[in-house]
Amino acid sequence: MRYGKHAPEGQLWTLRVNSFCWRRSALVLVLFGLAGCAQAPDLLAFGGATTAKVDLTGDWQRDTVLEQEKQDLVLGESLPVELETRRAPRSNQRSRRNQGPSPALILDGLYFHARKLRLTQEATALFVKFDLARVREYRYGEKTDANVGVVGVLRVSGWENDTYLIKSVSDDGTLIQERYSLEERGLRLVRQITISSKSMDEPRVMVQNYSRAP
């Protein structure tokens, strides 16, 4: 039924209320849509070509003595030992949901405590074997959905000059950057891990040093 200017006053009031509610609902949906877009971080693919300047291939042994000597050179806020060695208590899991994955959970997924690495650099991909058991494959110039342990991420990786860089971002915007590079004329492998998120005052940076295994 169509109402003109002669419609009963009660019916006109109902139409105005319905119109207001519809517009308000539409506005809410738009705002939720914009918020969803803001919470869906993206990464740009890069470094799709291989490099002839550096070869990370080799068996590497963790050099913890050197790490102790160089700890003053670590930038940003390094993780406390308790975060590196254990996950957050179960009682704190619910309070952490809005803060994203815990640094300890991320480090578990990155095999942070691996003592041995075996890197194999091929024409299209870099393979990293942790403690000679768990293998990860990174394709040059990739952009793919992946996992850091139990944390789902969007991942890109490739060569950045003489460094192999892996960037991963979780749904909540936590950014994980992992770099592999050589020092001392190829005798030392440096692995740098950087974690940043809205809940951190500044990025947390951890540096691991590996010597060529005998």
C-alpha positions as CSV (number, residue, x, y, z in Angstrom):
1,M,0.0,0.0,0.0
2,R,1.4,3.5,-0.9
3,Y,0.9,6.4,1.4
4,G,1.0,10.0,0.3
5,K,0.7,13.2,2.3
6,H,-2.7,12.2,3.5
7,A,-1.6,9.1,5.3
8,P,-2.6,8.8,8.9
9,E,-0.2,10.4,11.4
10,G,0.5,7.1,13.2
11,Q,1.5,5.4,10.0
12,L,3.7,8.3,9.0
13,W,5.5,8.1,12.3
14,T,6.0,4.3,11.8
15,L,7.5,4.9,8.4
16,R,9.9,7.5,9.7
17,V,11.1,5.2,12.5
18,N,11.5,2.3,10.0
19,S,13.5,4.5,7.7
20,F,15.7,5.7,10.5
21,C,16.4,2.2,11.7
22,W,17.2,1.0,8.2
23,R,19.7,3.9,7.7
24,R,21.3,3.2,11.0
25,S,21.6,-0.5,10.3
26,A,23.2,0.3,6.9
27,L,25.6,2.7,8.6
28,V,26.6,0.0,11.2
29,L,27.2,-2.5,8.4
30,V,29.4,-0.1,6.5
31,L,31.4,0.7,9.7
32,F,31.9,-3.0,10.4
33,G,33.0,-3.5,6.8
34,L,35.6,-0.7,7.1
35,A,36.8,-2.1,10.5
36,G,37.1,-5.5,8.9
37,C,39.2,-4.1,6.1
38,A,41.4,-2.3,8.6
39,Q,42.0,-5.5,10.5
40,A,43.0,-7.5,7.4
41,P,46.7,-6.6,7.0
42,D,48.4,-7.3,3.7
43,L,52.0,-7.8,2.5
44,L,53.6,-7.1,-0.8
45,A,55.6,-9.8,-2.5
46,F,59.2,-9.0,-3.3
47,G,62.6,-10.6,-4.2
48,G,61.4,-13.1,-6.7
49,A,64.8,-13.7,-8.3
50,T,67.6,-15.8,-6.9
51,T,71.0,-14.2,-6.1
52,A,74.5,-15.2,-7.2
53,K,76.2,-13.0,-4.6
54,V,75.6,-15.2,-1.6
55,D,75.0,-18.9,-0.9
56,L,73.5,-19.8,2.5
57,T,73.9,-23.5,1.9
58,G,75.6,-25.5,4.7
59,D,75.4,-27.1,8.1
60,W,75.4,-24.6,10.9
61,Q,75.9,-25.0,14.7
62,R,74.5,-22.5,17.2
63,D,77.2,-20.3,18.8
64,T,75.8,-19.2,22.1
65,V,79.1,-17.9,23.5
66,L,79.3,-15.3,20.7
67,E,75.7,-14.4,21.3
68,Q,76.5,-13.6,24.9
69,E,79.4,-11.4,23.8
70,K,77.2,-9.5,21.3
71,Q,74.1,-9.1,23.4
72,D,74.7,-5.4,23.8
73,L,74.4,-5.0,20.0
74,V,70.8,-6.3,19.9
75,L,68.4,-3.5,18.9
76,G,65.1,-2.8,20.5
77,E,63.6,-4.8,23.4
78,S,64.8,-8.4,23.6
79,L,62.6,-11.0,25.1
80,P,63.0,-12.0,28.7
81,V,64.3,-15.5,29.3
82,E,61.0,-16.7,30.7
83,L,59.2,-15.8,27.5
84,E,61.7,-17.6,25.4
85,T,61.5,-20.8,27.3
86,R,57.8,-21.3,28.2
87,R,54.4,-20.2,27.0
88,A,52.1,-17.9,28.9
89,P,50.2,-19.5,31.8
90,R,46.8,-21.0,30.9
91,S,45.1,-18.5,33.2
92,N,46.4,-15.6,31.0
93,Q,45.3,-17.1,27.6
94,R,41.9,-15.5,27.7
95,S,43.2,-12.1,28.5
96,R,45.8,-12.3,25.7
97,R,43.2,-13.1,23.0
98,N,42.8,-9.5,22.0
99,Q,46.6,-8.9,22.1
100,G,47.4,-11.4,19.5
101,P,49.7,-14.5,19.8
102,S,52.2,-14.4,22.6
103,P,55.9,-13.9,21.7
104,A,56.7,-17.3,23.2
105,L,54.1,-19.0,21.0
106,I,55.6,-17.4,17.9
107,L,59.2,-18.4,18.9
108,D,58.0,-22.0,19.3
109,G,56.6,-21.9,15.8
110,L,60.0,-20.5,14.5
111,Y,62.0,-23.3,16.2
112,F,63.8,-20.6,18.0
113,H,65.7,-23.0,20.2
114,A,67.2,-25.1,17.4
115,R,70.9,-25.8,17.9
116,K,71.6,-26.9,14.4
117,L,70.4,-25.6,11.0
118,R,70.9,-27.1,7.5
119,L,70.3,-24.6,4.8
120,T,69.9,-25.6,1.1
121,Q,69.7,-22.8,-1.4
122,E,68.3,-23.8,-4.8
123,A,67.3,-21.9,-7.9
124,T,63.8,-21.2,-6.8
125,A,63.6,-21.8,-3.1
126,L,65.5,-21.9,0.2
127,F,65.1,-24.9,2.5
128,V,65.8,-24.6,6.2
129,K,66.0,-27.8,8.3
130,F,65.9,-27.2,12.1
131,D,67.8,-29.7,14.3
132,L,68.0,-31.9,11.2
133,A,64.4,-32.9,11.6
134,R,61.9,-30.1,10.8
135,V,62.0,-28.5,7.3
136,R,60.6,-25.2,6.0
137,E,60.5,-24.2,2.4
138,Y,60.6,-20.6,1.3
139,R,60.1,-19.8,-2.4
140,Y,61.6,-16.7,-3.8
141,G,59.0,-14.0,-4.3
142,E,56.2,-16.1,-2.6
143,K,53.0,-14.7,-1.2
144,T,51.1,-17.5,0.6
145,D,49.0,-18.4,3.6
146,A,51.1,-20.3,6.1
147,N,51.6,-21.1,9.7
148,V,54.0,-20.2,12.4
149,G,53.4,-23.1,14.7
150,V,49.7,-22.9,15.4
151,V,49.4,-19.2,14.4
152,G,48.0,-18.6,10.9
153,V,49.8,-16.0,8.9
154,L,50.1,-14.4,5.5
155,R,53.8,-14.9,4.4
156,V,56.0,-13.3,1.8
157,S,59.7,-14.0,1.4
158,G,62.6,-13.3,-1.0
159,W,66.0,-11.8,-1.4
160,E,66.7,-8.3,-0.1
161,N,70.2,-7.6,-1.3
162,D,72.4,-10.2,0.3
163,T,69.9,-11.1,3.0
164,Y,67.0,-13.6,2.8
165,L,64.0,-12.0,4.4
166,I,60.8,-13.7,5.5
167,K,57.8,-11.5,6.5
168,S,54.7,-13.0,8.2
169,V,51.7,-11.1,9.5
170,S,48.9,-12.6,11.6
171,D,45.2,-11.6,11.5
172,D,45.6,-9.2,14.4
173,G,48.5,-7.4,12.7
174,T,51.4,-9.0,14.5
175,L,54.4,-8.7,12.2
176,I,57.2,-11.3,12.3
177,Q,60.4,-10.7,10.3
178,E,63.1,-13.3,10.0
179,R,66.5,-12.6,8.3
180,Y,69.3,-14.9,7.2
181,S,72.7,-13.4,6.3
182,L,76.4,-14.3,6.2
183,E,79.3,-12.6,8.0
184,E,83.0,-13.2,8.2
185,R,83.4,-14.1,4.6
186,G,80.7,-16.8,4.8
187,L,82.0,-18.5,8.0
188,R,79.1,-17.2,10.2
189,L,75.4,-17.3,9.7
190,V,73.3,-14.7,11.4
191,R,69.6,-15.2,12.0
192,Q,67.6,-12.2,13.2
193,I,64.0,-12.4,14.4
194,T,61.9,-9.2,14.9
195,I,58.4,-9.3,16.4
196,S,56.2,-6.2,16.5
197,S,52.6,-5.6,17.3
198,K,50.2,-2.9,18.6
199,S,50.6,-4.2,22.1
200,M,54.4,-3.7,22.1
201,D,56.0,-0.3,22.8
202,E,58.7,-1.2,20.4
203,P,59.8,-4.1,18.2
204,R,61.5,-7.1,20.0
205,V,64.7,-8.2,18.2
206,M,66.6,-11.4,18.8
207,V,69.8,-12.3,17.1
208,Q,71.2,-15.9,16.8
209,N,74.7,-16.7,15.5
210,Y,75.7,-20.0,13.9
211,S,79.2,-21.2,12.9
212,R,79.8,-23.7,10.1
213,A,79.6,-27.3,11.6
214,P,82.8,-29.3,11.4
